[in-house]
Amino acid sequence: MEQQRHLFETAPSRYDYLSLVRVMTEEMRHGWQMSHILITQFGRSGRIEAQKLLERRAFTDDRLLGAFNEIVENWLDFYTYTQFVDRDGKFQLTMLSYSGFQPLAQSMIPMLKEESFHLGTGNSGLRRIIQAGRIPVPIIQRYYNKWLPTSFDLFGTDHSSSAQWSYVWGLKGRYNERDARETADKDHLNEASRELYRD
């Protein structure tokens, strides 16, 4: 949310302004929702982790994932961010929806609905920019080059032991868990998710 805080003054339309309000409100709610789970399910240590989660700020560059420390400078930047980073969010939330930890799995349902709107915001904005034909393609490409690799990085490292243990312990499933016919390759979970994202 803090990443886009300067965009209100330059909203290209009322629709975009209200979309920004909704995206920011829902992203804040996601943080509160995760904090609620930490507090209600993990006692004192959960409260400490929730406090740390809510105190991290993009403008002080102390968010755990670098993508959430990057400032979104303009509306093209915002649309590209929501097109690619929120697509990753859809993948991560879907994988968490298969969690064996019921409070976490159930909390993904409203978040996925909201993430769908965020993706639509990015897609609609980029489509309008491209159709208008006023911004040169090399400039648009620069923002693709900024956010697409960042989105791939959000899947984590190759051969990730964290991804493997999250799967083994039942905290996360695969993005296509419900439809997957093959046994999970636990050594390459992040790589498999990244490939599905590319498709």
GUGU-118923 format. One record per residue (C-alpha): x, y, z. Coordinates in steps of 0.2 Angstrom, whole numbers, plus 5000, padded with zeros to 4 digits. Example, Ala and Ser with C-alpha at 12.3 -4.5 7.8 and 13.67 -1.06 7.14 Angstrom:
residues 2
<pt c1="5062" c2="4978" c3="5039"/>
<pt c1="5068" c2="4995" c3="5036"/>
//
This chain:
residues 199
<pt c1="5000" c2="5000" c3="5000"/>
<pt c1="5014" c2="5012" c3="5005"/>
<pt c1="5022" c2="5009" c3="4988"/>
<pt c1="5008" c2="5018" c3="4979"/>
<pt c1="5004" c2="5031" c3="4991"/>
<pt c1="5009" c2="5046" c3="4980"/>
<pt c1="4998" c2="5040" c3="4965"/>
<pt c1="4982" c2="5048" c3="4972"/>
<pt c1="4987" c2="5065" c3="4966"/>
<pt c1="4989" c2="5060" c3="4948"/>
<pt c1="4975" c2="5047" c3="4945"/>
<pt c1="4970" c2="5047" c3="4927"/>
<pt c1="4951" c2="5045" c3="4931"/>
<pt c1="4939" c2="5043" c3="4945"/>
<pt c1="4938" c2="5024" c3="4940"/>
<pt c1="4957" c2="5023" c3="4943"/>
<pt c1="4957" c2="5033" c3="4959"/>
<pt c1="4944" c2="5021" c3="4966"/>
<pt c1="4953" c2="5006" c3="4960"/>
<pt c1="4968" c2="5012" c3="4969"/>
<pt c1="4958" c2="5015" c3="4985"/>
<pt c1="4951" c2="4997" c3="4984"/>
<pt c1="4968" c2="4989" c3="4980"/>
<pt c1="4977" c2="4998" c3="4995"/>
<pt c1="4962" c2="4994" c3="5007"/>
<pt c1="4962" c2="4976" c3="5002"/>
<pt c1="4981" c2="4974" c3="5003"/>
<pt c1="4980" c2="4982" c3="5021"/>
<pt c1="4966" c2="4970" c3="5025"/>
<pt c1="4978" c2="4955" c3="5020"/>
<pt c1="4991" c2="4961" c3="5032"/>
<pt c1="4978" c2="4962" c3="5046"/>
<pt c1="4971" c2="4945" c3="5042"/>
<pt c1="4988" c2="4937" c3="5043"/>
<pt c1="4991" c2="4946" c3="5059"/>
<pt c1="4974" c2="4940" c3="5066"/>
<pt c1="4979" c2="4922" c3="5062"/>
<pt c1="4996" c2="4924" c3="5071"/>
<pt c1="4988" c2="4932" c3="5086"/>
<pt c1="4973" c2="4920" c3="5088"/>
<pt c1="4983" c2="4904" c3="5084"/>
<pt c1="5000" c2="4907" c3="5091"/>
<pt c1="4999" c2="4916" c3="5107"/>
<pt c1="5013" c2="4928" c3="5113"/>
<pt c1="5025" c2="4923" c3="5099"/>
<pt c1="5011" c2="4926" c3="5087"/>
<pt c1="5008" c2="4943" c3="5094"/>
<pt c1="5026" c2="4947" c3="5092"/>
<pt c1="5027" c2="4942" c3="5074"/>
<pt c1="5011" c2="4951" c3="5070"/>
<pt c1="5018" c2="4967" c3="5077"/>
<pt c1="5033" c2="4965" c3="5067"/>
<pt c1="5023" c2="4962" c3="5051"/>
<pt c1="5012" c2="4977" c3="5054"/>
<pt c1="5027" c2="4988" c3="5058"/>
<pt c1="5037" c2="4985" c3="5043"/>
<pt c1="5037" c2="4999" c3="5030"/>
<pt c1="5041" c2="5000" c3="5012"/>
<pt c1="5048" c2="5018" c3="5013"/>
<pt c1="5061" c2="5012" c3="5026"/>
<pt c1="5066" c2="4997" c3="5015"/>
<pt c1="5063" c2="4984" c3="5029"/>
<pt c1="5049" c2="4973" c3="5021"/>
<pt c1="5055" c2="4955" c3="5020"/>
<pt c1="5053" c2="4953" c3="5001"/>
<pt c1="5061" c2="4966" c3="4991"/>
<pt c1="5047" c2="4968" c3="4979"/>
<pt c1="5037" c2="4976" c3="4993"/>
<pt c1="5050" c2="4989" c3="4996"/>
<pt c1="5050" c2="4996" c3="4978"/>
<pt c1="5042" c2="5012" c3="4976"/>
<pt c1="5028" c2="5013" c3="4963"/>
<pt c1="5032" c2="5029" c3="4954"/>
<pt c1="5018" c2="5032" c3="4942"/>
<pt c1="5002" c2="5024" c3="4935"/>
<pt c1="5011" c2="5013" c3="4921"/>
<pt c1="5022" c2="5007" c3="4935"/>
<pt c1="5006" c2="5003" c3="4946"/>
<pt c1="4997" c2="4994" c3="4932"/>
<pt c1="5013" c2="4983" c3="4928"/>
<pt c1="5015" c2="4980" c3="4946"/>
<pt c1="4997" c2="4974" c3="4949"/>
<pt c1="4998" c2="4964" c3="4932"/>
<pt c1="5013" c2="4954" c3="4937"/>
<pt c1="5016" c2="4955" c3="4956"/>
<pt c1="4998" c2="4952" c3="4960"/>
<pt c1="4998" c2="4937" c3="4948"/>
<pt c1="5011" c2="4930" c3="4959"/>
<pt c1="5000" c2="4934" c3="4974"/>
<pt c1="4986" c2="4924" c3="4966"/>
<pt c1="4998" c2="4909" c3="4964"/>
<pt c1="5005" c2="4911" c3="4982"/>
<pt c1="4987" c2="4912" c3="4990"/>
<pt c1="4981" c2="4898" c3="4979"/>
<pt c1="4995" c2="4887" c3="4986"/>
<pt c1="4991" c2="4892" c3="5004"/>
<pt c1="4973" c2="4888" c3="5001"/>
<pt c1="4978" c2="4870" c3="5001"/>
<pt c1="4986" c2="4871" c3="5018"/>
<pt c1="4982" c2="4858" c3="5031"/>
<pt c1="4981" c2="4872" c3="5044"/>
<pt c1="4963" c2="4876" c3="5042"/>
<pt c1="4963" c2="4895" c3="5048"/>
<pt c1="4976" c2="4899" c3="5035"/>
<pt c1="4967" c2="4889" c3="5021"/>
<pt c1="4950" c2="4897" c3="5025"/>
<pt c1="4957" c2="4914" c3="5025"/>
<pt c1="4963" c2="4913" c3="5007"/>
<pt c1="4946" c2="4913" c3="5000"/>
<pt c1="4942" c2="4931" c3="5002"/>
<pt c1="4960" c2="4936" c3="4998"/>
<pt c1="4959" c2="4927" c3="4981"/>
<pt c1="4943" c2="4936" c3="4977"/>
<pt c1="4952" c2="4953" c3="4981"/>
<pt c1="4968" c2="4948" c3="4971"/>
<pt c1="4957" c2="4944" c3="4956"/>
<pt c1="4952" c2="4963" c3="4956"/>
<pt c1="4970" c2="4968" c3="4958"/>
<pt c1="4975" c2="4958" c3="4943"/>
<pt c1="4960" c2="4965" c3="4933"/>
<pt c1="4966" c2="4983" c3="4938"/>
<pt c1="4983" c2="4980" c3="4931"/>
<pt c1="4977" c2="4971" c3="4915"/>
<pt c1="4964" c2="4985" c3="4912"/>
<pt c1="4976" c2="4999" c3="4914"/>
<pt c1="4990" c2="4991" c3="4903"/>
<pt c1="4977" c2="4987" c3="4890"/>
<pt c1="4971" c2="5006" c3="4890"/>
<pt c1="4988" c2="5012" c3="4889"/>
<pt c1="4993" c2="5001" c3="4874"/>
<pt c1="4977" c2="5005" c3="4865"/>
<pt c1="4980" c2="5024" c3="4867"/>
<pt c1="4997" c2="5022" c3="4859"/>
<pt c1="5004" c2="5037" c3="4867"/>
<pt c1="5018" c2="5029" c3="4877"/>
<pt c1="5032" c2="5021" c3="4867"/>
<pt c1="5034" c2="5003" c3="4868"/>
<pt c1="5052" c2="5004" c3="4875"/>
<pt c1="5046" c2="5013" c3="4890"/>
<pt c1="5032" c2="5001" c3="4893"/>
<pt c1="5045" c2="4987" c3="4891"/>
<pt c1="5056" c2="4995" c3="4904"/>
<pt c1="5042" c2="4992" c3="4917"/>
<pt c1="5039" c2="4974" c3="4911"/>
<pt c1="5058" c2="4972" c3="4914"/>
<pt c1="5056" c2="4979" c3="4931"/>
<pt c1="5042" c2="4969" c3="4938"/>
<pt c1="5042" c2="4952" c3="4928"/>
<pt c1="5059" c2="4946" c3="4935"/>
<pt c1="5054" c2="4953" c3="4952"/>
<pt c1="5038" c2="4942" c3="4951"/>
<pt c1="5048" c2="4927" c3="4947"/>
<pt c1="5059" c2="4930" c3="4962"/>
<pt c1="5044" c2="4930" c3="4973"/>
<pt c1="5043" c2="4911" c3="4970"/>
<pt c1="5059" c2="4909" c3="4980"/>
<pt c1="5075" c2="4900" c3="4975"/>
<pt c1="5077" c2="4884" c3="4965"/>
<pt c1="5079" c2="4868" c3="4975"/>
<pt c1="5071" c2="4877" c3="4990"/>
<pt c1="5071" c2="4867" c3="5006"/>
<pt c1="5058" c2="4880" c3="5013"/>
<pt c1="5046" c2="4876" c3="4999"/>
<pt c1="5049" c2="4857" c3="5001"/>
<pt c1="5046" c2="4858" c3="5020"/>
<pt c1="5031" c2="4869" c3="5018"/>
<pt c1="5024" c2="4856" c3="5006"/>
<pt c1="5029" c2="4841" c3="5017"/>
<pt c1="5022" c2="4849" c3="5033"/>
<pt c1="5005" c2="4853" c3="5024"/>
<pt c1="5007" c2="4872" c3="5025"/>
<pt c1="5006" c2="4874" c3="5006"/>
<pt c1="5001" c2="4864" c3="4991"/>
<pt c1="5005" c2="4866" c3="4973"/>
<pt c1="4996" c2="4879" c3="4963"/>
<pt c1="4988" c2="4865" c3="4953"/>
<pt c1="4986" c2="4853" c3="4967"/>
<pt c1="4968" c2="4849" c3="4964"/>
<pt c1="4971" c2="4844" c3="4946"/>
<pt c1="4989" c2="4837" c3="4947"/>
<pt c1="4990" c2="4819" c3="4942"/>
<pt c1="5008" c2="4817" c3="4946"/>
<pt c1="5017" c2="4816" c3="4963"/>
<pt c1="5025" c2="4832" c3="4968"/>
<pt c1="5043" c2="4834" c3="4964"/>
<pt c1="5047" c2="4841" c3="4981"/>
<pt c1="5065" c2="4846" c3="4976"/>
<pt c1="5058" c2="4858" c3="4962"/>
<pt c1="5042" c2="4865" c3="4969"/>
<pt c1="5047" c2="4883" c3="4966"/>
<pt c1="5053" c2="4880" c3="4948"/>
<pt c1="5036" c2="4871" c3="4944"/>
<pt c1="5026" c2="4886" c3="4951"/>
<pt c1="5037" c2="4898" c3="4941"/>
<pt c1="5034" c2="4888" c3="4925"/>
<pt c1="5015" c2="4888" c3="4928"/>
<pt c1="5016" c2="4907" c3="4931"/>
<pt c1="5025" c2="4909" c3="4914"/>
<pt c1="5011" c2="4899" c3="4905"/>
//
